[in-house]
Amino acid sequence: MITKQKQKSKSGSSPLKSGNGKEWLSILKSLETLLASHTPQETALAIIPAALPPIDKAALATIDAAYAATLRYYIALLEHAQADPRAQRHISRLWQKAGSALRRYDASLAQRLKAGRHFWSG
């Protein structure tokens, strides 16, 4: 668990923004559900087709880039306990791109990802 001291940056603001934490976890859960619904399931006997068509590779690459940048940021934040507004803006742009890429698969999730820019850029 992250201590309150590590959550505070030098400016005194909390880069983890605990009020938005539950929404962010909800978005990640929705993303997981979306990906699972577009992915074939493999069993010992057969491959069960996905309920929906697969998500295109470009959209998956966009999601991967945003998620990887987010994880790297949180690791750096835990190691240095200092918010990086430049990195937050970069992550915000990546998640906005991911939202745009997912619009045709799940408009609601896409909108939530695009609205998440306030979490990262604020």
N, C-alpha and C positions, 0 to 999 in steps of 0.2 A: 504494500500500500504506500502511496506517495504521502509524505508528510506535508503539512501546511507550509513549512519552511521551503520545501522544494517547489511548491506550487507558486510561490511568489517570485516575480522577477525583480530586478533592481528598481523598476518603477513602482513596484508594489501591487501591480495588477496580477491576477491569476491567469496564466496562459492556458490552463486546463479548463477554465470557465465551467465550474461544476454545475451550474444551472443548465447548461446546454449538454452536459455529459449524457444524460438519459436520452435526449433526442438523438445525439450522435450514435449511441448504441442501438437505438431503434432503427436508424437509417442503415447501419451495418447489418442488422438482422434482416431488414427488407431486401438488401442487396444479396445476402446469402440465399434467401428464399427465391429471389428472381433467378439467380444463377442455377440453383438446383432445379427449378422448373424447366429450364432450357437445356439441361444436361441429361443425356441418357444414363440410366442406372444399370450397373453391371451386377448380375447375380452369378451364382455358381453354375447355373444352367443356361442362361441366355442374357442378352442385352435387351433391356426394356427401353423402347424409344421414349424420348423426352415428351412431355405433355405439349410442349411448344417448340417451335423451330430454334435451332441453336443461335446463340448471340454471335454476331460476326467478330472476326479476329481483331479488327481495328477497335471496336468497342471494348473488347476484353483487354487489349493492350492499354487503352486509356484508363480503364479501371485499375489495372495492375500498376501503372505509373503513379496514379494518385494514392493508391493504398501503400505502395512502397515508400513514397515520399513522406506520407503521414507517419509510418512506423519509424523511419529514420529520424524524423523530427522529434517524436516522443522519446526515442532513445537518447538523442542529444540533449533534450530537455531534462531528462532524468539524470544524465551525467553532469550537466553544467548548471542546471536549475536557472537558466536565463532564457526568457522568451526572445525569439528572433522574428521581428515583424516582416523582414524580407522573406524569410522562409514561409511564414504564415500566408503572405500574399501569393507566393508561388503555389502552395498547397491549395489555396482557395481557387486559383485559376485551373489547377488540375482537376479538382472536383467539379468545377463548372463544366469543363470539357467532358468529364465522365457523365454528368447529368445530360448534356446535349446528346451524347452517343447512345444513351439508354432511353431517350424519349420515345422511340417507336416500340420499345419492349414494355415499358412501364412508365407512363407519363407522370404518375403521382410520385414515384421514387425519383424520377428525373428532376421534378420540381423541388423536392426536398433537398437533393444534392446541390442544386443551383442556389437554393435559399441558404444552404450551409456556408456560403461565402461570408455571411455575417459572423459566423462562429470563428472563422479563420482570420478574417481581415479586420476584426474589431478590436 
